[in-house]
Amino acid sequence: MTTPPREAYAGPHYEAMPHRSAASRNVGHYIAYHEGFDVIIALDYDCGTREGWLESHLGAIDAVVDAPAVKPVVDQGWVNSIDTPGFYARGYPYEFRSEDRSAVEATTATGEVKLNMGVWDGILDLNGVDKLQGGEPGDPMLASPINRIALGNIPVCGMNTAFSAEITPAYYFLPDLWINGWQLSRHDDIWGGYVVKKLLDLRGDLFAYGNPVVAHTKQTALERVVVLEQWMHLMSMGFYGLIDDAVAEVVPGSYADMFAHLVEEFERGISRSTLPSHYLWTYGELADWMGRWARAFR
């Protein structure tokens, strides 16, 4: 029996790569990293590019000086990548959706952009329940023609991104899981993005968002989306709190070293946590997957 090509390429580390979900993109990132590419670009199959898309992404992965930036006003606050009033990008926590807690201020940033997130029009990347309740604006209404630096937290959508291959060991899309028969899904890029954004911040590297804008063309049935996102909404803040505690123990270094150390601290935090047992089981399963990814880069 012939070994499938991807499994033959990754060898024992194939087990770190989820399949049959959006997290399967880890395979491509792993291959691009090991083939020595400098920049990795990811695009979902249902996104239509426009002229200058590639050049825009490649130009964004660069050093910047006094670049326009957006900073949350409150501690641990979030930046919303959608500037249309009243709408929030998928993964933006409901706990921060009040006028005072969602407030941001304009500032500047200097450093190296290591991850650029282009946004989308047509079908915006919103939570399913938000679309059922508030409809679909279709236009992110970017407030600036120049990409801005996100200081603080931001929902990281993986459908249209470019990133320095250097961060690949810390940029892991988390797998779907089943919790008492219910599926946890659509958290793969949001939760994995939260982790890599924290490590970017720790290293002093930057995350930019805005261009290139792609046309997002497919909407999954919203009733299904709402079910898939349910556990993400319930468990996000617990996950973020454990990651924050873990990052506090990590020292700046290579992205492979930082991610490996974070996983160790994450596991310790789970063992001490008083969160509900089914939450902790889920986080423990994710920690196991994250550990496999960390070992793939040792």
Salt bridges, closest charged atoms under 4 A:
ASP44 OD1 - ARG25 NH2 2.99
ASP46 OD2 - HIS216 NE2 3.07
ASP83 OD2 - ARG148 NH2 2.59
ASP121 OD1 - ARG50 NH2 3.07
ASP125 OD1 - ARG90 NE 2.82
ASP125 OD1 - ARG186 NH2 3.94
ASP130 OD2 - ARG97 NH1 2.86
GLU136 OE1 - LYS131 NZ 3.06
GLU166 OE1 - LYS114 NZ 2.81
GLU166 OE2 - ARG203 NH2 2.85
ASP189 OD2 - ARG90 NH2 2.79
ASP201 OD1 - LYS197 NZ 2.84
ASP205 OD2 - LYS114 NZ 3.35
ASP205 OD2 - ARG203 NH2 3.65
GLU229 OE2 - ARG186 NE 2.57
GLU229 OE1 - HIS233 NE2 3.75
ASP244 OD1 - LYS198 NZ 3.53
ASP257 OD1 - ARG298 NH1 2.96
GLU265 OE2 - HIS261 NE2 3.07
GLU265 OE2 - ARG268 NH1 2.96
ASP288 OD2 - ARG292 NH2 2.79
